[in-house]
Amino acid sequence: MTEVVSPRPRRVFVAWVLAVYALARVVTTTILLVVMQHQVPSGMTGGDDVPVTYFPFTALWDGQWYLRVAEGGYPDVLPVTDTGKVGENPWAFYPLFPLMARVGMALTGLDFATVASSIALLCGAGAAVVMGLLLRERVGDPAAYVVVALWASFPASVTLQLAYTESLAMLLLVGYLYALARERWLVATAVAVLIGLSRPIAAPLGLVTLVVVFVRWRRRRERPITGGTYAAMLAALVGCGVAGLLWPAIAWWRTGVSSAYTDTMAAWRSYRSIELFVPWADRVQDPSWGPWLVGGPVVVLLMVAGPWARNLGADLRTWTLGYTAYLVATLDPFTSIFRYLIPLFPLLVVLLGAGWADRRGNTWTRLLVRAVPLLIAFVVGQYYWADVLWRFVPPSDYPP
């Protein structure tokens, strides 16, 4: 018999979600402080002769690029290597996060690392709250709490408090999905434009929007659609299109090179230009990567395609499949793949057995039996992610 749990008032629910998220960040901070003791001082940490402290340690790797953007903006001329290929430059990094950091630095007088990691921490808290609100009506309060706890403890969730865009992107992502679920089409349109300045995920979100609009259209007899609503739905679809083209268009406008963005992105790839599906297909040939790259998308498909995922709804199912397909199409799979999995939070619902329509797996007992082993594994994974990928080993290392 399914246990019935009365929903908490919204403010109480939000408070508990924030408490769960805060506890997860305490654990992650402890892990970072432990790993930091093994970090060799370098130019990336503030200087070869400067002892490594917490905030500079949160701004390694891409954080250094966001620092350059926050302090110096974007170049008008693309750098070119000796081979004639566009070199690594700031145009690969979307502007909203470093712009927020720049404003925060001006207002507080604090350094980039302190401000940027604090912004990431706050955006992660906001993402946790909106995620919880998005899920609670579908899976109930207990399952929503546990999903947030697992998401906030995922191995690569360390980035939620680093000078990276994962937290901001997650806040905008779940905000967009929540606006769609509430049929706040114009709000979704505005959020889509912000996404276009923070992360290149407009294509799968456009697919989600198309599906949600179609589902709403099919129910037009039970719930008639006004002309204004049709216009608002169209605006959301157009917003996703604008989001996908906005940053490449700005890069073109500033540099005068139509392919400035894609050429810059290719500077980090193994290929001279962006080749859809090719990097994934090539890496499949590697015996150490092949089984994961073939089996991973298949497992995702199976997880969201059955009745065990019905409570996700068409929107979260579509997002999960669309984003996975997007990664297969565009990603050069390497060590960064782990943090690219953070937006796949709906899979945690299925892992917990909380996606059944009758909520058979949503009692506290069943949730905890499944969640505790996952939580332990995730926290251990955080340590290895921080120590193996985040900690920089001079003179060069694999990026997180």
N, C-alpha and C positions, 0 to 999 in steps of 0.2 A: 504494500500500500504506500502511495506517495505521500510524504510528509508535506503538509501545507504550512508555509511560512508567510506570515503577514508582512507586506512590504513596509519598510520604514519610511517616515517622512523624507522628502527629498534632501532637506538640509542635514538630517542625520546620516542618510546614505552617503552624501558627498563628504561629510566629515570622516566617516569610516574609510572611504576610498582614499582620502588624503593621508589618513593614518597608515594604511597599508603601503601606499607609495613611499611615505617618509621612512618607514621601517626598512623597505627594500633599499632605499638610498643610503641609509646608515650602514647596511651590510656592504654595499658597494664602496662606500667611502673607506671603510675599514680595509677592504681588499686593496684599494688603490694606495692607501698609506703603507701597507705591507709591501706591495710590489715596488713602490717608489724607493724603498730603501736599497733596491738593487739597480736603480737607474744610474748609469754613468753620466756625469755632467757633460754637456755638449752645447753647441750653439743653439740647438733646438730647445734646450731646457733653461736658457738664460746665460750660458757662458761656460767654458771649460773649467773655470776656477770658481764658479758660483755653486754653492750647495743646492741640491734639488729640493724645492718646496712644493707644496700641494698644488697651488693654482698654476704655476708654470707647467707642472706635470700634466695638467688637464688640457693643455693647448699644444700638444705635439702634432706631428703629421699634418693633416689638412688644416688643423688649427693655425698653423703658421701661414697658410695661404689666406685664411680668413683675416688674420692679423694684417697681412699686407693690404688686403682690400679695405679693411676698416680704416687703416691709416693713410693709404695712398690711392685708393680707388683702382680703376681699370686702365690699362694702357690703350692709347689710340693706335699704336702700331704693334702688330703681332710679331713676336720674336721668331726668327727662322734659324734652324740649326745648319751645320755644315752640309748636311745631306739634302737641304732644301725643304725639309719638313718643318711645319710650325712646331715650335718648342712649347714646353709646359709654361703656362701663364695663367693669370687670375680669371680669364674669361670662362674657365671650366667651373667656377664656383659662383653659385647663384647669390644675388645681392641682398636679399631681405635680412638674413641673419647677421652679416657683418655690418649692415646699416643700423640694425637695432643695437649692436654692440658699440658702434661709433656714437650713437646718441647717448647710450648709457655711460660711456666713458666721459662724454662732455658734461653730462649732468652730475656725475658722481666724482669725477676726478680720479677714478680708479683705473688700473691698467687693463689691457684687453683680456688677459687670461681670467682675471677675477670677474669681470663683467660678463664675458661670453659664457663661462661655465655656469654663472648664476642665472643667466637668461635661459640656458639649456635646462637647468634644474627646474625653473619655474614653468617653462613650456611643457616639460615632462609631467609635472603635477597637473597642469591643465588638461593634457592629453589623457591622463589617467581618469580624471573626473568625467570628461566627455565620453570616453570609452565606456565607463561604468554606466552612464546614463543611456548610452546607445544600446547596451546589452541587457540592462535590468528588465525591461519590458519583454524581452525575448526569452531570457533564460532564468529570470528571477534574481533576487538580491544576492543570495549565497553564491551562486555560480558567477555572478558579475564580480563579486569581491575576489574570488579565487582566480578568475581569469586575469584581473588586473594585477594580482600578486605575482602570478607566473610571468606575465608580460614584463613587469617591472624587474623581474629577476632573471630573465633570459640571459644567456652568456654575453651576448653583445649589447645588452641593455646598459652596460657600463657607459656607453656613449650618451645616454640620457643626461649625464651630468658633465660631459666634456664639451670643449669648444667645437662641437660638430652640429650639423643641422638636423640630426635625427629627431630630437625632441620637438623642434619647431615644425618639421614636416609631419610628425605624428599628430600634433595638435591640429594642424590645418586639415589633415586627412580625416580624422575622426569628426572634426567639426563639419566638414563637407558631407560626410556620410550621415551625420545626425541631422543636418539641414535637409538632405534629401528624404530621410525617413519621416521628417515632420512636414514634408512638402513645402518647405520654405525655399522656394526656387530662387528668388532674388538674393537671399542670403547665400545660398550655394554658389550663385554666380560670382558674388564678391569674393568669397573664399577661394573660388577657382582661380581668380586673377592673382591672389596672394600666393597660391600654390605655384603659379607660373613664375614667381620670383623667388621661389625657395627650393623647388625640387622638380626634376623632370618626370613627373608621374601623371601628367595630364591625359595621356592616351588611355591607360586602363580606367581612369576616372570617367573619361568620356564614354567608355563602354558601359560602365555602371549606370551613368545617367541615362543613356539610351534605353537600357533595360528597365529602369525605374519608370521612365516616361511611358514606355510601352505597357507595363503592368498597370499603370494608372489609367491609360487610355482604354484598356480592356475592361476596366470597371466603370466606364463612363455611364452605363445605364443605371447602375445602383447609385453612383455619385456623379451627377452631371458635371461637365467641365465647361467653365465659362471661357469667353474669349480672352479675358485677362490672364487666366491660368494657362491657356495655351501659349500665350506670349511669354509668360514667365518661364514655362518649361523650355521653350525655344531659347530663351536667354541663358538658361543653365547649360544647354548644349553648346551654344556659341561661346559661353565662358570657358568651357573646357578647350575648345579650339583655340581661343585667344591665349589661354594658359600655355598650351603646347608650343605656340609660335612666338610668344612675347620675348623671351630672353634671347633666342637666336636672332630675332629681328633687331633688338637693341644692340647686340654685338655687331651685327651688320652695319647698323647706322653709325656706331661710334668708330669702327675701324675701316669702313668702306669695303670690307670683304664679305661677300654674301655667305660664305661657308666658314666664317670666323669661329663660330661656336663648335661646329662639328670637327673642324680641323684641330681646334684646341683639344677637344675631347680625345681625338685620335692620338694626341701626343702621349697619353698615358697607356695607350693600347699597344698590342704586339703587331698591329697592322698599320699601314700607311693611312688608311681611311676607315671610317665606321662601316663595318660589314655586318649586316643583320644576320643573326643565327650562326655565322661562320665561326666566331671564337668558341661558342658553346659546342658546336659540332666537332671542332678540332680538339678541344680539351677532352671530349668523350673518348678519344683514342688513348688517352693516358690511363693506364690501368688503375692508378691510385685515385683518379677523379671520375672515371667513366661510370662505374656503378652508381655513384651518388648523383651524377648529373642526369643519368637516364631514369633512375628509380625515383628521384625526388619529385619531379613534376607528375609522374604517374601516381605516386602516393598522395600528392595534393589533390589530384583529380578524384581519386577514390574516396578521400576523406570528405569532400564537400558534395559529392554526387548522390550519396545515399540518404535514406530517411534519418540516419543518425545526425544529419546536419540540417534538418528541416527548419529548426528554430533560427537559423542564421538569416533566413529570408533570401529572396532573389538578389538583393543588393550586395550583401556580404559574401554570398557565394560567388557572384560575378566578380567582385573585387578580388577575391582570393585567386580565382582562375585567371582573370585578366592580368593581375600584377605578376603572377607566376609566368605567364606567357610573355609578358613584357621583359622580365629578367632573362628568359631564354633567348629572346630576340636581340637584346641590346647589350647584355652583360658579357664582359670578358672575365669569365669565372676564375677567381683567385681568392686570396685571403680576405678580401673585402666582402665576399658573399655573405658572411655571417651577419654583418650588420644590415645588409639589404633584406634579411629575413624578418627584421623587427616589424614591418607593417603587416605581416601575415598573422595578426593576432586572432582572427576568427578560427584558425586551426586549433587554438588552445581550447575553444569551446568543445570541439569535437574530441580532442584528446581526453577531456574530462568526462565525456559521455553526457554532456549537458545540452546536446543539440536535438534530442528526440522531441517530437511534438507533444508527447504526454509528460515531458519533464521527468521521466523515470529515473534519470541519473542525477537529479538536482538536489537531493537531500545532502545535508552537511556530512553525514557519515560516508556516503558514496563519493562525494567530492573530495574529501580529505584523504580517503584511501588512495585515490588516484593522484592527488595533487602533491602530497608530501614527498614521495619518491622523486617526482619531477622537480619539485622545488630544490631538493638537496642536489640533484644532478645539475640543475641550472646554476646554483651558487658555486659549486665546484667548477663548472664551466666558466663562470665569470673570472675566477682566479686565473685559469689557464689563458683565457682571452686577454686579460690585462697583462699577464707576465710574458706570454709568447708573442702576442701581436702588438699590444699597445706600447710596452716598454721598448724604447729605442736602443738598439745595440750599434754604436758607431763602428765603422764609418757609414754603413748602409744596412738596411734591414727590410724585411717584408712589411708592407703597410697593412694596417688593420682595416 
